[in-house]
């Protein structure tokens, strides 16, 4: 498996910080706080779906990311979208796995 995208790391880090403050905090609660579907977030975490840039903008606002975090977050999504598209086109183009 390749490198984990920044946006996944950032989201998981934020989720873990919230769980540390409240051990009963869940993925479902986190998704609700981000105003996205819990199953969608779960699919993103398991690399079954790439977050859309539209949803990402909402997440960025909810998490109050600064401009450099926003840029890294969006670029990591765009890179993963590109890799996914290439892989769908040609299964041999796997240089940019997860």
C-alpha positions, 0 to 999 in steps of 0.5 A: 500500500502506498502513502495515505493521503493527507486528507485522510490523515487529517480527518483521522487525526481530528477524529482521534483528538475528539475521541481522546476528549470524549471516549464515547465519540464515534465516527457517526458523530464525527460525520454528523459534525462535518455534515456528511453521511457516516457511510460516505466517511467510512468509504473514504477512510477505507479507500473505497471512495474519494471525497468530492471537492465540494464536500471537502470544502464544507469539511474544511470550513467545519474544521476551520482549516487555515489556507495551507491546510486547505491547500494540502487537503484539496491537493491530496483529494485531487491527486487521489481522484486522478489516480482513481481515474487512471486506474479505472481507465487502465488497471496497470496504472497503479503507481499512485495506489492509496 
